[in-house]
Every structure is written in C-alpha cells, then in structure tokens.
C-alpha cells in the first residue's frame, strides 16, 4: 500500500520530487503520515530516483579552502 501511494505521487510529479516533498504531498493531499526515512528506503528499494542533478559536495570543499590561498595585500608586520 505504501509503495503504491509513493509511486503514484512520484510519477504524477514527473519524477522530480524527493522524499521530503513526497512526505509533504502525502500529509497535505492524502492525509497519510509516514516517516521521511521510510520513504527514502522505499524509493531506493524500488529504484526511484529524482531526475534533478545533485549538488557536488567537493566543489564546496574546494571553494572553502581558497580563502587561505589569497595573498595578503597589506603585508602586516608582526
């Protein structure tokens, strides 16, 4: 029963929703309460993945390290 409802929501939204959005649609439209972790487990089990590209976490880590590489313009003398 659970997977049919999840699959119905997933396909009606053109496969562009994730677990948290499916949870909100279930609560608001179908008055069904389900944990988002259970929804994620079922999505992974039945190979339902959103078509939206995920952000690359390594890009953020590379940008975080760039701050120390910039040379100081004021050349402080300590």
C-alpha positions as CSV (number, residue, x, y, z in Angstrom):
1,X,0.0,0.0,0.0
2,X,2.8,2.4,0.9
3,X,4.8,2.0,-2.2
4,X,1.7,2.4,-4.5
5,X,1.0,5.8,-3.0
6,X,4.6,6.9,-3.1
7,X,4.9,5.7,-6.7
8,X,1.7,7.4,-7.7
9,X,2.9,10.8,-6.2
10,X,6.4,10.3,-7.7
11,X,5.1,9.7,-11.2
12,X,2.4,12.4,-11.0
13,X,5.1,15.0,-10.2
14,X,7.1,13.8,-13.3
15,X,9.8,12.1,-11.2
16,X,11.2,15.5,-10.0
17,X,10.4,15.2,-6.3
18,X,12.4,13.8,-3.4
19,X,11.4,12.1,-0.2
20,X,10.6,15.3,1.8
21,X,8.4,16.6,-1.0
22,X,6.6,13.3,-1.2
23,X,6.1,13.4,2.5
24,X,4.5,16.9,2.3
25,X,2.2,15.8,-0.5
26,X,1.1,12.7,1.4
27,X,0.3,14.7,4.5
28,X,-1.5,17.6,2.7
29,X,-3.4,15.8,-0.1
30,X,-3.8,12.2,1.1
31,X,-3.8,12.7,4.9
32,X,-1.3,9.9,5.3
33,X,1.5,10.1,7.8
34,X,4.8,8.4,7.0
35,X,8.4,8.9,8.2
36,X,10.7,10.5,5.6
37,X,13.3,7.8,6.3
38,X,10.9,5.1,5.4
39,X,10.0,7.0,2.1
40,X,13.7,7.2,1.3
41,X,14.2,3.5,2.0
42,X,11.3,2.6,-0.3
43,X,12.5,4.9,-3.1
44,X,15.9,3.3,-3.0
45,X,14.5,-0.2,-2.9
46,X,12.3,0.3,-6.0
47,X,15.0,2.3,-7.8
48,X,13.0,5.6,-7.9
49,X,15.5,8.5,-8.2
50,X,14.7,12.1,-8.9
51,X,15.8,13.4,-12.3
52,X,17.2,16.6,-10.8
53,X,21.0,16.7,-10.6
54,X,22.5,16.6,-7.1
55,X,25.0,19.3,-6.0
56,X,28.6,18.3,-5.9
57,X,29.9,18.5,-2.3
58,X,33.5,18.5,-3.4
59,X,33.0,21.8,-5.2
60,X,32.0,23.5,-1.9
61,X,35.0,22.0,-0.1
62,X,37.4,23.3,-2.8
63,X,35.9,26.8,-2.5
64,X,36.2,26.7,1.3
65,X,40.0,26.1,1.0
66,X,40.6,29.0,-1.4
67,X,40.3,31.7,1.3
68,X,43.7,30.9,2.8
69,X,45.5,30.9,-0.6
70,X,44.8,34.5,-1.4
71,X,47.9,36.6,-0.7
72,X,47.6,39.5,1.8
73,X,47.7,42.9,0.2
74,X,48.5,44.9,3.3
75,X,51.6,42.8,4.3
76,X,51.2,43.2,8.1
77,X,54.4,43.2,10.2
78,X,54.1,41.3,13.4
